[in-house]
């Protein structure tokens, strides 16, 4: 089972809406509040804690300087959310004008669905889903907006990744147009036609926009959490539970389970759901968990690769998706091109990624990056070898 981030027990009672939460609240010490506020910010729970304290008029129980810290976090979060919301409206309008079908995923629209308030969810960037054949039009659109393209080498993201990446030159906002709900190395194995067929219309900010079906949204959130591994904040686990509870009567598990099996990650998705069930008591039928964990015939487009599958099951290892994709690539030339772009990306990419401009700094970053990626690769291969030997001995 995945390990959720460890936080102060009071934060968990807030998330679980535990009746004993009020008793804990009045007994908290100054040091406890320091821990609670810092962890709430780190785990993206600041808005939930802030709302809880406001609704119960219990702000007076929090030390003044810590309440100010929490308030400042909410001011920054609200301001950034407004910027993201305005920019998303601008992007959706531009896509509609150009005839590009575009679906907001996660971000302000998801926050509005879960909480009824776009500022309740801490968001780093904007993610949209588009058809792969519209990527050229998407590039032209963001070029006209003045965004900067951000990728290791020209054409790298479209060939090897799951989304393009654009950076706003003024405030640094990142927009990622996805063409799939999955992440490497299963991007090519994911059939998006049924996903697009299940999309629905919804109202957001007094406008009509497309939205994912709830089964596809839930699957994507599970995959996104796996994508981040141990870097995923506690908020994302909580939101999975909240979505399941909100959509419980409308979720079709007969859509969700086959889709998870088709992309070859049913067991890992079951691990995510089991973790959410254990900590948040989510209402997921046991029969669904058994179906996700039962052996299924692998798709012809997802051949069995023990090294790749072992890497993906190591959430604590950085770069596991990159190395899993390397194991999945066909042909020596593709592997060389992919490895070279990872180890030695363009100067523009390095400058933007690491904020460097001097030649010495860039050279040092190239060397550090290559050494770090090679070291992570050695750790992944070593972990796989050790597990293989242990399996054979048992």
C-alpha positions in Angstrom: 0.0 0.0 0.0 1.1 3.5 -0.7 2.2 5.7 2.2 0.4 9.0 2.6 2.3 12.0 4.0 2.5 12.0 7.8 0.7 15.0 9.4 -0.5 16.1 12.8 -3.5 14.1 14.0 -5.7 17.2 14.1 -5.3 17.8 10.4 -6.6 14.3 9.7 -9.6 14.9 12.0 -10.4 18.0 10.0 -10.3 16.0 6.7 -12.3 13.2 8.1 -14.8 15.6 9.8 -14.3 13.6 13.0 -16.8 14.5 15.8 -13.8 14.5 18.3 -12.1 17.3 16.3 -13.6 20.0 18.6 -12.1 18.4 21.7 -8.7 18.2 20.1 -8.9 21.8 18.9 -9.2 23.3 22.4 -6.3 21.2 23.7 -3.7 22.2 21.1 -0.5 23.8 22.2 1.5 26.6 20.6 4.1 24.1 19.3 1.3 21.9 17.9 -0.2 24.9 16.0 3.3 25.6 14.5 3.4 22.0 13.2 -0.2 22.1 12.0 0.1 25.3 10.0 3.4 24.3 8.4 2.1 20.9 7.4 -1.2 22.3 6.2 0.7 24.6 3.8 3.1 21.9 2.7 0.3 19.4 2.0 -1.9 22.0 0.3 -4.5 21.8 3.0 -4.3 25.4 4.1 -7.6 26.4 2.5 -9.5 23.5 4.2 -8.0 24.4 7.6 -8.7 28.2 7.1 -12.3 27.5 6.2 -12.7 25.2 9.2 -11.4 27.8 11.6 -13.5 30.6 10.0 -16.8 28.6 10.0 -16.4 27.7 13.6 -15.1 31.1 14.7 -12.1 29.4 16.4 -9.4 31.7 15.0 -8.8 33.0 18.5 -7.4 29.6 19.5 -4.5 30.0 17.0 -1.4 32.0 18.0 -1.6 35.4 16.2 1.6 35.1 14.1 0.6 31.6 12.9 -2.9 32.8 12.0 -1.3 35.6 10.0 1.0 33.1 8.3 -2.1 31.0 7.3 -4.0 34.1 6.2 -1.0 35.3 4.0 -1.0 31.8 2.4 -4.6 32.2 1.6 -4.2 35.6 0.1 -1.4 34.4 -2.2 -3.4 31.3 -3.1 -6.5 33.3 -3.9 -4.6 35.8 -6.0 -2.9 33.0 -8.0 -6.2 31.2 -8.4 -7.8 34.3 -9.9 -4.9 34.7 -12.3 -5.2 31.0 -13.3 -9.0 31.3 -13.7 -8.7 34.4 -15.9 -6.1 32.8 -18.0 -8.1 29.6 -18.4 -11.1 31.6 -19.5 -8.9 33.3 -22.1 -7.5 29.9 -23.3 -11.0 28.4 -23.6 -12.3 31.4 -25.5 -9.3 31.2 -27.9 -9.8 27.5 -28.5 -13.5 27.9 -29.2 -12.7 30.7 -31.7 -10.2 28.4 -33.5 -12.4 25.4 -33.5 -10.1 23.5 -31.0 -12.0 21.1 -28.7 -10.5 21.7 -25.2 -11.2 20.1 -21.8 -9.9 21.7 -18.6 -8.6 18.9 -16.3 -7.9 19.4 -12.6 -7.3 23.1 -11.9 -10.0 25.7 -11.3 -12.8 23.7 -12.9 -12.1 20.7 -10.6 -11.9 23.0 -7.6 -15.3 24.4 -8.5 -16.8 20.9 -8.8 -15.4 19.7 -5.5 -15.7 22.8 -3.3 -17.9 25.2 -5.2 -15.0 27.7 -4.9 -12.0 27.9 -7.3 -9.7 29.3 -4.6 -10.1 26.4 -2.3 -7.6 24.2 -4.2 -3.9 25.1 -4.4 -3.0 24.9 -8.0 0.5 25.1 -9.6 -0.4 25.3 -13.3 -3.1 24.8 -15.9 -3.8 21.5 -17.6 -6.1 21.0 -20.6 -6.9 18.0 -22.7 -6.9 18.4 -26.5 -6.9 16.0 -29.5 -3.4 15.0 -30.7 -4.1 16.3 -34.2 -4.7 19.8 -32.8 -1.2 20.1 -31.3 0.1 22.2 -34.2 -2.8 24.6 -33.8 -2.2 24.7 -30.0 1.5 25.6 -30.6 0.5 28.4 -32.9 -2.1 29.7 -30.4 0.4 29.9 -27.5 3.1 31.4 -29.7 0.6 34.2 -30.5 -0.1 34.6 -26.8 3.6 35.1 -26.2 4.2 31.9 -24.2 7.6 30.3 -24.3 7.9 26.6 -25.4 9.7 24.4 -22.8 11.0 21.1 -23.8 14.3 19.2 -23.8 14.8 19.1 -27.5 12.4 20.2 -30.4 9.8 17.5 -30.8 10.8 15.6 -27.7 7.5 16.0 -25.8 5.3 15.1 -28.6 7.4 12.0 -29.4 8.1 10.7 -25.8 5.8 12.5 -23.3 2.1 13.1 -22.6 1.8 16.9 -22.9 3.4 20.0 -24.3 4.6 22.7 -21.9 4.3 26.5 -22.3 5.6 29.2 -19.8 4.1 32.7 -19.6 7.1 35.1 -19.9 5.8 37.6 -17.3 4.3 35.7 -14.3 5.7 32.2 -15.0 2.4 30.4 -15.3 2.8 27.0 -16.9 0.1 25.6 -19.2 0.3 21.9 -20.2 -1.9 20.7 -23.1 -2.3 16.9 -22.7 -3.4 14.6 -25.5 -3.9 11.6 -23.1 -4.9 10.9 -19.6 -2.1 8.5 -19.0 1.6 9.0 -18.3 4.7 7.3 -19.7 5.3 4.6 -20.6 1.6 3.9 -21.3 0.8 7.0 -23.4 0.7 5.2 -26.8 -1.3 2.3 -25.3 -4.2 4.5 -24.2 -7.2 4.6 -26.5 -8.6 8.1 -26.1 -11.5 7.7 -28.5 -13.8 6.2 -25.7 -12.7 9.0 -23.4 -13.7 11.7 -25.8 -17.0 9.9 -26.5 -17.8 10.1 -22.8 -17.2 13.8 -22.4 -20.1 16.0 -21.2 -21.0 19.6 -21.2 -20.9 21.5 -17.9 -21.4 25.1 -16.7 -18.3 26.9 -15.3 -18.0 30.7 -14.6 -21.2 31.3 -16.5 -20.0 29.6 -19.6 -20.5 26.2 -21.1 -17.4 24.0 -21.4 -16.5 20.3 -22.0 -15.7 18.0 -19.0 -14.4 14.5 -18.6 -16.8 11.8 -17.6 -16.5 11.1 -13.9 -15.0 7.7 -14.4 -12.2 9.1 -16.6 -11.6 12.0 -14.2 -11.3 9.5 -11.3 -8.9 7.3 -13.3 -6.8 10.3 -14.3 -6.5 11.5 -10.7 -5.3 8.1 -9.7 -2.7 8.1 -12.5 -1.7 11.6 -11.6 -1.1 10.6 -8.0 1.0 7.6 -9.2 2.9 9.9 -11.5 4.0 12.1 -8.6 4.7 9.1 -6.3 5.9 10.1 -2.8 5.9 13.8 -3.8 2.0 13.7 -4.0 0.5 16.0 -1.3 -2.1 14.7 1.2 -4.7 16.9 -0.5 -4.8 14.7 -3.6 -5.7 11.6 -1.5 -8.4 13.6 0.2 -9.8 14.8 -3.1 -10.0 11.3 -4.5 -12.1 10.3 -1.5 -14.2 13.4 -1.9 -14.8 12.8 -5.6 -15.8 9.2 -5.0 -18.3 10.3 -2.3 -19.8 13.0 -4.4 -20.2 10.8 -7.5 -20.9 7.5 -5.7 -24.3 6.9 -7.2 -23.3 8.0 -10.7 -19.9 6.3 -11.0 -19.9 3.4 -13.4 -17.2 1.0 -12.2 -17.9 -1.1 -15.3 -16.3 1.7 -17.3 -13.5 2.5 -14.8 -12.2 -1.1 -14.2 -11.8 -2.1 -17.9 -10.1 1.2 -18.7 -7.6 0.7 -15.9 -6.9 -2.8 -17.1 -6.5 -1.7 -20.7 -3.7 0.7 -19.8 -1.9 -2.0 -17.8 -2.0 -0.2 -14.4 -5.0 -1.8 -12.7 -2.9 -3.2 -9.8 -1.2 0.2 -9.1 -4.6 2.0 -9.3 -6.0 -0.6 -6.9 -3.1 0.4 -4.5 -4.1 4.0 -4.7 -7.7 3.3 -4.0 -6.8 0.9 -1.2 -4.8 3.6 0.4 -7.7 6.1 0.2 -10.1 3.5 1.6 -7.8 2.7 4.5 -7.3 6.3 5.6 -10.5 8.0 4.5 -13.0 5.0 4.6 -14.0 5.6 1.0 -17.0 3.7 -0.2 -15.5 1.5 -2.9 -17.1 -2.0 -3.3 -14.8 -4.9 -2.4 -15.8 -6.5 -5.7 -14.3 -3.6 -7.6 -11.0 -4.0 -5.7 -10.9 -7.7 -6.5 -11.5 -7.0 -10.2 -8.7 -4.5 -10.3 -6.3 -7.0 -8.6 -7.3 -10.0 -10.6 -5.0 -11.1 -13.4 -6.3 -9.8 -16.8 -5.2 -10.4 -20.3 -2.6 -7.7 -21.1 -3.3 -5.5 -24.1 -1.3 -6.4 -27.2 0.1 -2.9 -27.1 1.4 -3.3 -23.6 3.9 -6.3 -23.6 5.1 -7.6 -20.3 8.4 -6.0 -19.3 9.5 -7.0 -15.7 12.1 -4.2 -15.3 9.6 -1.5 -16.5 6.8 -2.8 -14.2 9.1 -3.0 -11.2 10.3 0.5 -11.7 6.7 1.9 -11.8 6.0 0.2 -8.5 8.7 2.1 -6.7 7.0 5.5 -5.8 10.0 6.6 -3.8 12.4 6.5 -6.8 12.8 9.7 -8.8 12.7 9.3 -12.6 11.1 5.9 -12.6 8.7 6.8 -15.4 11.6 8.1 -17.6 13.6 4.8 -17.1 10.4 2.7 -17.6 9.8 4.4 -20.9 13.4 3.8 -21.9 12.9 0.1 -21.3 9.7 0.2 -23.4 11.1 2.0 -26.5 11.6 0.0 -29.6 14.8 0.3 -31.6 18.3 1.3 -30.6 18.1 4.7 -32.4 15.0 5.7 -30.4 16.6 4.8 -27.1 19.7 6.8 -28.0 17.7 9.9 -29.0 15.6 9.7 -25.9 18.7 9.2 -23.6 20.6 12.0 -25.2 17.7 14.5 -24.8 17.3 13.5 -21.1 21.0 13.8 -20.3 21.8 16.8 -22.5 18.8 19.0 -23.2 19.0 22.3 -25.0 20.6 25.4 -23.5 17.2 27.1 -23.4 15.6 24.3 -21.4 18.5 24.2 -18.9 18.4 28.0 -18.5 14.7 28.1 -17.8 14.7 24.9 -15.7 17.5 25.9 -13.4 17.5 29.7 -13.7 21.1 29.9 -15.0 22.7 32.1 -17.6 26.5 31.9 -17.2 28.4 29.3 -19.3 30.1 27.9 -16.1 26.8 27.4 -14.4 25.3 25.7 -17.4 28.2 23.3 -17.8 28.0 22.5 -14.1 24.3 21.9 -14.3 24.8 19.6 -17.3 27.3 17.5 -15.5 25.2 17.4 -12.3 22.1 16.5 -14.2 23.8 13.6 -16.1 25.4 12.2 -13.0 22.1 12.4 -11.0 20.1 10.7 -13.7 22.7 8.0 -14.1 22.8 7.4 -10.4 19.0 7.1 -10.2 19.1 4.6 -13.1 21.7 2.5 -11.2 19.4 2.6 -8.1 16.4 1.5 -10.1 18.3 -1.4 -11.8 19.8 -2.5 -8.5 16.4 -2.5 -6.8 15.0 -4.6 -9.6 18.0 -7.1 -9.5 17.6 -7.5 -5.7 13.9 -8.1 -5.9 14.5 -10.6 -8.8 17.1 -12.5 -6.7 14.9 -12.5 -3.7 12.0 -13.9 -5.7 14.1 -16.7 -7.2 15.4 -17.7 -3.8 11.9 -17.8 -2.3 
